[in-house]
Amino acid sequence: MTTFVANFIHTAMNTNLPPFKIFSGTKSHYLAEAICAELGVELGKMNIQRFADGEFEVSFEESIRGCEVYLVQSTFPNTDNLMELLLMIDAAKRASAKSVIAVIPYFGWARQDRKDKPRVSIAAKLVADLLSTAGIDRLITMDLHADQIQGFFNVPVDHLYASSIFIPYIQSLHLDNLVIATPDVGGAKRANNYAKYLNVPLVLCHKQRAKANVVENMTVIGDVEGKDVILVDDMVDTAGTITKAANLMIENGAKSVRALASHAIMSDPASERVDASALSEIIFTNSIPYKGNSKKVTTLSIAGLFADTIRRVHEYKSISSQYLIK
């Protein structure tokens, strides 16, 4: 038994903390199992019955009365993942769980976080309202597309950052001429935090979109001549922006280009674009399972990060010590 697990069990046994259980939706089962392995506990038993018309029913197959219940489910497309989570929350509240904590490593619909033109929805706020109405008592998530989404909730939000996973990996590469870059100005704050922590220069890309997922024009702001560039972003969808930025870096004299992003949405034809691009490597977390076959993709596990956060939340301890950078 590891010291981590032994200390966790000791603390749980010697306090008046309520028991806790972890359950998972269909598409995040792989991550929930890894989190449970880190904590030394078993994944809770749950059944999701599907009907011929696509409707489904969620039921817990063990008692959760008086328990602190953690529901692990990223809400990436399709919408079944979000609906599953809502039904899991509702079922847990009706089964007399003491508290329900939604663990959403990838918070979907987050790109629609404001009215950027007339007559559009603010989907991130709507999803926050749905989760709150269903009955969550807390949210644990990672690398939201926009930090202000935390303000859409009236319950505590633990916003984790994949930087604690990515920074050690970057340092392990031992790149002598490292430069941090962002594929668009919107990610400048995130990239700047990496650059400041690593004490390396920052380069920006300014892009203009013709429409969603289509980049019309891109310009590099900064010097990349002879540099090892790492592009930093929160997610990669069709990979149009990230690959265009990588190709542009090489055209401007970069020695090598890598990219890292927290969430591997990777909609077709993303993998083909990555393989055909100047990227030597693209690094993701496993908040979303990568289903493609690109040899340039490296996936890092966030199971330890979320397991430690669940432990700290359960024991009413601070989680701020986990943050290398925000």
Contacts in CASP RR format, 6 or more apart in sequence:
PFRMAT RR
TARGET T0000
AUTHOR 0000-0000-0000
METHOD contacts of the structure
MODEL  1
MTTFVANFIHTAMNTNLPPFKIFSGTKSHYLAEAICAELGVELGKMNIQR
FADGEFEVSFEESIRGCEVYLVQSTFPNTDNLMELLLMIDAAKRASAKSV
IAVIPYFGWARQDRKDKPRVSIAAKLVADLLSTAGIDRLITMDLHADQIQ
GFFNVPVDHLYASSIFIPYIQSLHLDNLVIATPDVGGAKRANNYAKYLNV
PLVLCHKQRAKANVVENMTVIGDVEGKDVILVDDMVDTAGTITKAANLMI
ENGAKSVRALASHAIMSDPASERVDASALSEIIFTNSIPYKGNSKKVTTL
SIAGLFADTIRRVHEYKSISSQYLIK
4 38 0 8 1.000
5 39 0 8 1.000
5 40 0 8 1.000
8 39 0 8 1.000
8 40 0 8 1.000
8 311 0 8 1.000
11 17 0 8 1.000
11 315 0 8 1.000
12 19 0 8 1.000
12 314 0 8 1.000
12 315 0 8 1.000
15 315 0 8 1.000
17 68 0 8 1.000
17 314 0 8 1.000
17 315 0 8 1.000
18 66 0 8 1.000
18 67 0 8 1.000
18 68 0 8 1.000
18 98 0 8 1.000
18 99 0 8 1.000
19 66 0 8 1.000
19 67 0 8 1.000
19 68 0 8 1.000
20 67 0 8 1.000
20 68 0 8 1.000
20 69 0 8 1.000
20 70 0 8 1.000
20 310 0 8 1.000
20 314 0 8 1.000
21 41 0 8 1.000
21 44 0 8 1.000
21 62 0 8 1.000
21 64 0 8 1.000
21 67 0 8 1.000
21 68 0 8 1.000
21 69 0 8 1.000
21 70 0 8 1.000
22 32 0 8 1.000
22 35 0 8 1.000
22 36 0 8 1.000
22 39 0 8 1.000
22 41 0 8 1.000
22 43 0 8 1.000
22 44 0 8 1.000
22 69 0 8 1.000
22 70 0 8 1.000
22 72 0 8 1.000
22 310 0 8 1.000
23 32 0 8 1.000
23 43 0 8 1.000
23 44 0 8 1.000
23 46 0 8 1.000
23 60 0 8 1.000
23 69 0 8 1.000
23 70 0 8 1.000
23 71 0 8 1.000
23 72 0 8 1.000
23 88 0 8 1.000
23 92 0 8 1.000
24 31 0 8 1.000
24 32 0 8 1.000
24 33 0 8 1.000
24 43 0 8 1.000
24 44 0 8 1.000
24 46 0 8 1.000
24 71 0 8 1.000
24 72 0 8 1.000
24 73 0 8 1.000
25 32 0 8 1.000
25 46 0 8 1.000
25 48 0 8 1.000
25 71 0 8 1.000
25 72 0 8 1.000
25 73 0 8 1.000
25 81 0 8 1.000
25 84 0 8 1.000
25 85 0 8 1.000
25 88 0 8 1.000
26 48 0 8 1.000
26 80 0 8 1.000
26 81 0 8 1.000
26 84 0 8 1.000
27 73 0 8 1.000
27 74 0 8 1.000
27 76 0 8 1.000
27 81 0 8 1.000
27 289 0 8 1.000
28 72 0 8 1.000
28 73 0 8 1.000
28 74 0 8 1.000
28 81 0 8 1.000
28 105 0 8 1.000
29 43 0 8 1.000
30 286 0 8 1.000
30 289 0 8 1.000
31 72 0 8 1.000
31 74 0 8 1.000
31 105 0 8 1.000
31 286 0 8 1.000
31 287 0 8 1.000
31 302 0 8 1.000
31 303 0 8 1.000
31 306 0 8 1.000
32 43 0 8 1.000
32 72 0 8 1.000
33 43 0 8 1.000
34 301 0 8 1.000
34 303 0 8 1.000
34 304 0 8 1.000
35 72 0 8 1.000
35 103 0 8 1.000
35 303 0 8 1.000
35 304 0 8 1.000
35 306 0 8 1.000
35 307 0 8 1.000
35 310 0 8 1.000
36 42 0 8 1.000
36 43 0 8 1.000
36 307 0 8 1.000
37 303 0 8 1.000
38 303 0 8 1.000
38 304 0 8 1.000
38 307 0 8 1.000
38 308 0 8 1.000
39 307 0 8 1.000
39 310 0 8 1.000
39 311 0 8 1.000
44 61 0 8 1.000
44 62 0 8 1.000
45 60 0 8 1.000
45 61 0 8 1.000
45 62 0 8 1.000
46 58 0 8 1.000
46 59 0 8 1.000
46 60 0 8 1.000
46 61 0 8 1.000
46 88 0 8 1.000
47 58 0 8 1.000
47 59 0 8 1.000
47 61 0 8 1.000
48 56 0 8 1.000
48 57 0 8 1.000
48 58 0 8 1.000
48 59 0 8 1.000
48 84 0 8 1.000
49 56 0 8 1.000
49 57 0 8 1.000
49 59 0 8 1.000
50 56 0 8 1.000
51 57 0 8 1.000
56 80 0 8 1.000
56 83 0 8 1.000
56 84 0 8 1.000
56 87 0 8 1.000
57 87 0 8 1.000
58 84 0 8 1.000
58 87 0 8 1.000
58 88 0 8 1.000
58 90 0 8 1.000
58 91 0 8 1.000
59 91 0 8 1.000
60 91 0 8 1.000
60 92 0 8 1.000
60 95 0 8 1.000
63 95 0 8 1.000
64 92 0 8 1.000
64 95 0 8 1.000
64 96 0 8 1.000
64 97 0 8 1.000
65 95 0 8 1.000
65 96 0 8 1.000
65 97 0 8 1.000
66 96 0 8 1.000
66 97 0 8 1.000
66 98 0 8 1.000
67 97 0 8 1.000
67 98 0 8 1.000
68 97 0 8 1.000
68 98 0 8 1.000
68 99 0 8 1.000
68 101 0 8 1.000
68 314 0 8 1.000
69 92 0 8 1.000
69 97 0 8 1.000
69 98 0 8 1.000
69 99 0 8 1.000
69 100 0 8 1.000
69 101 0 8 1.000
70 101 0 8 1.000
70 103 0 8 1.000
70 140 0 8 1.000
70 310 0 8 1.000
71 85 0 8 1.000
71 88 0 8 1.000
71 89 0 8 1.000
71 92 0 8 1.000
71 100 0 8 1.000
71 101 0 8 1.000
71 102 0 8 1.000
71 103 0 8 1.000
72 103 0 8 1.000
72 105 0 8 1.000
72 306 0 8 1.000
73 81 0 8 1.000
73 84 0 8 1.000
73 85 0 8 1.000
73 88 0 8 1.000
73 102 0 8 1.000
73 103 0 8 1.000
73 104 0 8 1.000
74 81 0 8 1.000
74 104 0 8 1.000
74 105 0 8 1.000
74 106 0 8 1.000
74 107 0 8 1.000
74 108 0 8 1.000
74 287 0 8 1.000
74 288 0 8 1.000
75 81 0 8 1.000
75 82 0 8 1.000
75 85 0 8 1.000
75 104 0 8 1.000
75 106 0 8 1.000
75 107 0 8 1.000
75 108 0 8 1.000
75 109 0 8 1.000
75 127 0 8 1.000
76 106 0 8 1.000
76 108 0 8 1.000
76 263 0 8 1.000
76 265 0 8 1.000
76 288 0 8 1.000
82 108 0 8 1.000
82 109 0 8 1.000
82 127 0 8 1.000
82 130 0 8 1.000
85 102 0 8 1.000
85 104 0 8 1.000
85 131 0 8 1.000
86 130 0 8 1.000
86 131 0 8 1.000
86 134 0 8 1.000
89 100 0 8 1.000
89 102 0 8 1.000
89 131 0 8 1.000
89 134 0 8 1.000
89 135 0 8 1.000
89 136 0 8 1.000
90 134 0 8 1.000
90 135 0 8 1.000
92 100 0 8 1.000
93 100 0 8 1.000
93 134 0 8 1.000
93 135 0 8 1.000
99 137 0 8 1.000
99 138 0 8 1.000
100 135 0 8 1.000
100 136 0 8 1.000
100 137 0 8 1.000
100 138 0 8 1.000
101 136 0 8 1.000
101 137 0 8 1.000
101 138 0 8 1.000
101 139 0 8 1.000
101 140 0 8 1.000
101 310 0 8 1.000
101 313 0 8 1.000
102 131 0 8 1.000
102 136 0 8 1.000
102 138 0 8 1.000
102 139 0 8 1.000
102 140 0 8 1.000
103 140 0 8 1.000
103 141 0 8 1.000
103 306 0 8 1.000
103 310 0 8 1.000
104 139 0 8 1.000
104 140 0 8 1.000
104 141 0 8 1.000
105 141 0 8 1.000
105 142 0 8 1.000
105 285 0 8 1.000
105 287 0 8 1.000
105 288 0 8 1.000
105 302 0 8 1.000
105 306 0 8 1.000
106 141 0 8 1.000
106 142 0 8 1.000
106 235 0 8 1.000
106 262 0 8 1.000
106 263 0 8 1.000
106 287 0 8 1.000
106 288 0 8 1.000
107 124 0 8 1.000
107 127 0 8 1.000
107 141 0 8 1.000
107 144 0 8 1.000
107 145 0 8 1.000
107 149 0 8 1.000
108 124 0 8 1.000
108 127 0 8 1.000
109 123 0 8 1.000
109 124 0 8 1.000
109 126 0 8 1.000
109 127 0 8 1.000
110 124 0 8 1.000
110 144 0 8 1.000
110 145 0 8 1.000
110 146 0 8 1.000
110 149 0 8 1.000
111 124 0 8 1.000
111 145 0 8 1.000
112 120 0 8 1.000
112 121 0 8 1.000
112 122 0 8 1.000
112 123 0 8 1.000
112 124 0 8 1.000
113 122 0 8 1.000
113 124 0 8 1.000
113 125 0 8 1.000
113 145 0 8 1.000
113 146 0 8 1.000
113 148 0 8 1.000
113 149 0 8 1.000
114 122 0 8 1.000
114 146 0 8 1.000
115 122 0 8 1.000
124 145 0 8 1.000
124 146 0 8 1.000
124 149 0 8 1.000
124 152 0 8 1.000
125 152 0 8 1.000
128 149 0 8 1.000
128 151 0 8 1.000
128 152 0 8 1.000
128 153 0 8 1.000
129 152 0 8 1.000
131 139 0 8 1.000
131 153 0 8 1.000
132 153 0 8 1.000
132 154 0 8 1.000
132 155 0 8 1.000
136 155 0 8 1.000
137 155 0 8 1.000
138 155 0 8 1.000
138 156 0 8 1.000
138 157 0 8 1.000
138 158 0 8 1.000
138 313 0 8 1.000
139 153 0 8 1.000
139 155 0 8 1.000
139 156 0 8 1.000
139 157 0 8 1.000
139 158 0 8 1.000
140 157 0 8 1.000
140 158 0 8 1.000
140 160 0 8 1.000
140 306 0 8 1.000
140 309 0 8 1.000
140 310 0 8 1.000
140 313 0 8 1.000
141 157 0 8 1.000
141 158 0 8 1.000
141 159 0 8 1.000
141 160 0 8 1.000
142 159 0 8 1.000
142 160 0 8 1.000
142 161 0 8 1.000
142 162 0 8 1.000
142 262 0 8 1.000
142 285 0 8 1.000
142 287 0 8 1.000
142 302 0 8 1.000
142 305 0 8 1.000
142 306 0 8 1.000
143 160 0 8 1.000
143 161 0 8 1.000
143 162 0 8 1.000
143 234 0 8 1.000
143 262 0 8 1.000
143 263 0 8 1.000
143 287 0 8 1.000
144 150 0 8 1.000
144 159 0 8 1.000
144 234 0 8 1.000
145 234 0 8 1.000
145 235 0 8 1.000
147 159 0 8 1.000
150 157 0 8 1.000
150 159 0 8 1.000
151 157 0 8 1.000
158 309 0 8 1.000
158 313 0 8 1.000
158 319 0 8 1.000
160 305 0 8 1.000
160 306 0 8 1.000
160 309 0 8 1.000
160 319 0 8 1.000
160 322 0 8 1.000
161 323 0 8 1.000
161 324 0 8 1.000
161 325 0 8 1.000
161 326 0 8 1.000
162 262 0 8 1.000
162 285 0 8 1.000
162 287 0 8 1.000
162 302 0 8 1.000
162 305 0 8 1.000
163 193 0 8 1.000
163 194 0 8 1.000
163 197 0 8 1.000
163 323 0 8 1.000
163 324 0 8 1.000
163 325 0 8 1.000
163 326 0 8 1.000
164 305 0 8 1.000
164 322 0 8 1.000
164 323 0 8 1.000
164 324 0 8 1.000
165 285 0 8 1.000
165 300 0 8 1.000
165 301 0 8 1.000
165 302 0 8 1.000
165 305 0 8 1.000
166 194 0 8 1.000
166 260 0 8 1.000
166 283 0 8 1.000
166 300 0 8 1.000
167 194 0 8 1.000
167 197 0 8 1.000
167 198 0 8 1.000
167 324 0 8 1.000
167 325 0 8 1.000
169 260 0 8 1.000
169 283 0 8 1.000
169 300 0 8 1.000
170 178 0 8 1.000
170 194 0 8 1.000
170 198 0 8 1.000
170 230 0 8 1.000
170 260 0 8 1.000
171 198 0 8 1.000
173 258 0 8 1.000
175 228 0 8 1.000
175 230 0 8 1.000
175 256 0 8 1.000
176 228 0 8 1.000
177 226 0 8 1.000
177 227 0 8 1.000
177 228 0 8 1.000
177 255 0 8 1.000
178 198 0 8 1.000
178 200 0 8 1.000
178 227 0 8 1.000
178 228 0 8 1.000
178 230 0 8 1.000
179 200 0 8 1.000
179 201 0 8 1.000
179 202 0 8 1.000
179 203 0 8 1.000
179 224 0 8 1.000
179 227 0 8 1.000
179 228 0 8 1.000
179 229 0 8 1.000
179 230 0 8 1.000
179 254 0 8 1.000
180 191 0 8 1.000
180 192 0 8 1.000
180 194 0 8 1.000
180 195 0 8 1.000
180 198 0 8 1.000
180 200 0 8 1.000
180 201 0 8 1.000
180 202 0 8 1.000
180 203 0 8 1.000
180 229 0 8 1.000
180 230 0 8 1.000
180 232 0 8 1.000
181 191 0 8 1.000
181 202 0 8 1.000
181 203 0 8 1.000
181 204 0 8 1.000
181 205 0 8 1.000
181 224 0 8 1.000
181 229 0 8 1.000
181 230 0 8 1.000
181 231 0 8 1.000
181 232 0 8 1.000
181 245 0 8 1.000
181 249 0 8 1.000
182 188 0 8 1.000
182 190 0 8 1.000
182 191 0 8 1.000
182 202 0 8 1.000
182 203 0 8 1.000
182 204 0 8 1.000
182 205 0 8 1.000
182 231 0 8 1.000
182 232 0 8 1.000
182 233 0 8 1.000
183 205 0 8 1.000
183 207 0 8 1.000
183 231 0 8 1.000
183 233 0 8 1.000
183 241 0 8 1.000
183 242 0 8 1.000
183 244 0 8 1.000
183 245 0 8 1.000
183 259 0 8 1.000
184 205 0 8 1.000
184 206 0 8 1.000
184 207 0 8 1.000
184 233 0 8 1.000
184 241 0 8 1.000
185 204 0 8 1.000
185 205 0 8 1.000
185 206 0 8 1.000
185 207 0 8 1.000
187 232 0 8 1.000
187 233 0 8 1.000
187 234 0 8 1.000
188 202 0 8 1.000
188 204 0 8 1.000
190 232 0 8 1.000
190 233 0 8 1.000
190 234 0 8 1.000
191 202 0 8 1.000
191 204 0 8 1.000
191 232 0 8 1.000
192 202 0 8 1.000
193 325 0 8 1.000
193 326 0 8 1.000
194 230 0 8 1.000
194 232 0 8 1.000
194 325 0 8 1.000
195 201 0 8 1.000
195 202 0 8 1.000
196 325 0 8 1.000
197 324 0 8 1.000
197 325 0 8 1.000
201 222 0 8 1.000
201 223 0 8 1.000
201 227 0 8 1.000
203 220 0 8 1.000
203 221 0 8 1.000
203 222 0 8 1.000
203 223 0 8 1.000
203 224 0 8 1.000
203 229 0 8 1.000
203 249 0 8 1.000
204 220 0 8 1.000
204 221 0 8 1.000
204 222 0 8 1.000
205 218 0 8 1.000
205 219 0 8 1.000
205 220 0 8 1.000
205 221 0 8 1.000
205 245 0 8 1.000
205 248 0 8 1.000
206 218 0 8 1.000
206 219 0 8 1.000
206 221 0 8 1.000
207 215 0 8 1.000
207 216 0 8 1.000
207 217 0 8 1.000
207 218 0 8 1.000
207 219 0 8 1.000
207 241 0 8 1.000
207 244 0 8 1.000
207 245 0 8 1.000
208 215 0 8 1.000
208 216 0 8 1.000
208 217 0 8 1.000
208 218 0 8 1.000
209 215 0 8 1.000
209 216 0 8 1.000
210 216 0 8 1.000
213 237 0 8 1.000
213 238 0 8 1.000
213 240 0 8 1.000
215 240 0 8 1.000
215 241 0 8 1.000
215 244 0 8 1.000
218 241 0 8 1.000
218 244 0 8 1.000
218 245 0 8 1.000
218 248 0 8 1.000
220 248 0 8 1.000
220 249 0 8 1.000
220 252 0 8 1.000
224 249 0 8 1.000
224 252 0 8 1.000
224 253 0 8 1.000
224 254 0 8 1.000
225 252 0 8 1.000
225 253 0 8 1.000
225 254 0 8 1.000
226 253 0 8 1.000
226 254 0 8 1.000
226 255 0 8 1.000
227 254 0 8 1.000
227 255 0 8 1.000
228 254 0 8 1.000
228 255 0 8 1.000
228 256 0 8 1.000
228 258 0 8 1.000
229 246 0 8 1.000
229 249 0 8 1.000
229 254 0 8 1.000
229 255 0 8 1.000
229 256 0 8 1.000
229 257 0 8 1.000
229 258 0 8 1.000
230 257 0 8 1.000
230 258 0 8 1.000
230 259 0 8 1.000
230 260 0 8 1.000
231 242 0 8 1.000
231 245 0 8 1.000
231 246 0 8 1.000
231 249 0 8 1.000
231 257 0 8 1.000
231 258 0 8 1.000
231 259 0 8 1.000
231 260 0 8 1.000
232 259 0 8 1.000
232 260 0 8 1.000
232 261 0 8 1.000
233 241 0 8 1.000
233 242 0 8 1.000
233 259 0 8 1.000
233 260 0 8 1.000
233 261 0 8 1.000
234 261 0 8 1.000
234 262 0 8 1.000
234 263 0 8 1.000
235 261 0 8 1.000
235 262 0 8 1.000
235 263 0 8 1.000
235 264 0 8 1.000
235 265 0 8 1.000
236 242 0 8 1.000
236 259 0 8 1.000
236 261 0 8 1.000
236 263 0 8 1.000
236 264 0 8 1.000
236 265 0 8 1.000
236 266 0 8 1.000
236 270 0 8 1.000
236 282 0 8 1.000
236 284 0 8 1.000
237 265 0 8 1.000
237 266 0 8 1.000
237 267 0 8 1.000
237 270 0 8 1.000
238 267 0 8 1.000
238 268 0 8 1.000
238 269 0 8 1.000
238 270 0 8 1.000
238 273 0 8 1.000
239 266 0 8 1.000
239 269 0 8 1.000
239 270 0 8 1.000
239 271 0 8 1.000
239 273 0 8 1.000
239 274 0 8 1.000
239 277 0 8 1.000
240 270 0 8 1.000
240 273 0 8 1.000
242 259 0 8 1.000
242 261 0 8 1.000
242 274 0 8 1.000
242 277 0 8 1.000
242 279 0 8 1.000
242 282 0 8 1.000
243 273 0 8 1.000
243 274 0 8 1.000
243 276 0 8 1.000
243 277 0 8 1.000
243 278 0 8 1.000
243 279 0 8 1.000
246 257 0 8 1.000
246 259 0 8 1.000
246 277 0 8 1.000
246 278 0 8 1.000
246 279 0 8 1.000
247 277 0 8 1.000
247 278 0 8 1.000
249 257 0 8 1.000
249 278 0 8 1.000
250 257 0 8 1.000
250 278 0 8 1.000
256 280 0 8 1.000
257 278 0 8 1.000
257 279 0 8 1.000
257 280 0 8 1.000
258 279 0 8 1.000
258 280 0 8 1.000
258 281 0 8 1.000
258 282 0 8 1.000
258 283 0 8 1.000
259 279 0 8 1.000
259 281 0 8 1.000
259 282 0 8 1.000
259 283 0 8 1.000
260 282 0 8 1.000
260 283 0 8 1.000
260 284 0 8 1.000
261 282 0 8 1.000
261 283 0 8 1.000
261 284 0 8 1.000
262 284 0 8 1.000
262 285 0 8 1.000
262 287 0 8 1.000
263 284 0 8 1.000
263 285 0 8 1.000
263 287 0 8 1.000
263 288 0 8 1.000
264 284 0 8 1.000
264 285 0 8 1.000
264 287 0 8 1.000
264 288 0 8 1.000
264 289 0 8 1.000
264 290 0 8 1.000
264 297 0 8 1.000
264 299 0 8 1.000
265 288 0 8 1.000
266 288 0 8 1.000
266 290 0 8 1.000
266 291 0 8 1.000
266 292 0 8 1.000
271 292 0 8 1.000
271 293 0 8 1.000
271 294 0 8 1.000
271 297 0 8 1.000
274 282 0 8 1.000
274 294 0 8 1.000
274 296 0 8 1.000
274 297 0 8 1.000
275 294 0 8 1.000
275 295 0 8 1.000
275 296 0 8 1.000
279 296 0 8 1.000
280 296 0 8 1.000
281 296 0 8 1.000
281 297 0 8 1.000
281 298 0 8 1.000
282 294 0 8 1.000
282 296 0 8 1.000
282 297 0 8 1.000
282 298 0 8 1.000
283 297 0 8 1.000
283 298 0 8 1.000
283 299 0 8 1.000
283 300 0 8 1.000
284 290 0 8 1.000
284 297 0 8 1.000
284 298 0 8 1.000
284 299 0 8 1.000
284 300 0 8 1.000
285 299 0 8 1.000
285 300 0 8 1.000
285 301 0 8 1.000
285 302 0 8 1.000
286 299 0 8 1.000
286 300 0 8 1.000
286 301 0 8 1.000
286 302 0 8 1.000
286 303 0 8 1.000
287 302 0 8 1.000
290 297 0 8 1.000
290 299 0 8 1.000
305 322 0 8 1.000
308 319 0 8 1.000
308 322 0 8 1.000
309 319 0 8 1.000
309 322 0 8 1.000
311 317 0 8 1.000
312 318 0 8 1.000
312 319 0 8 1.000
313 319 0 8 1.000
END
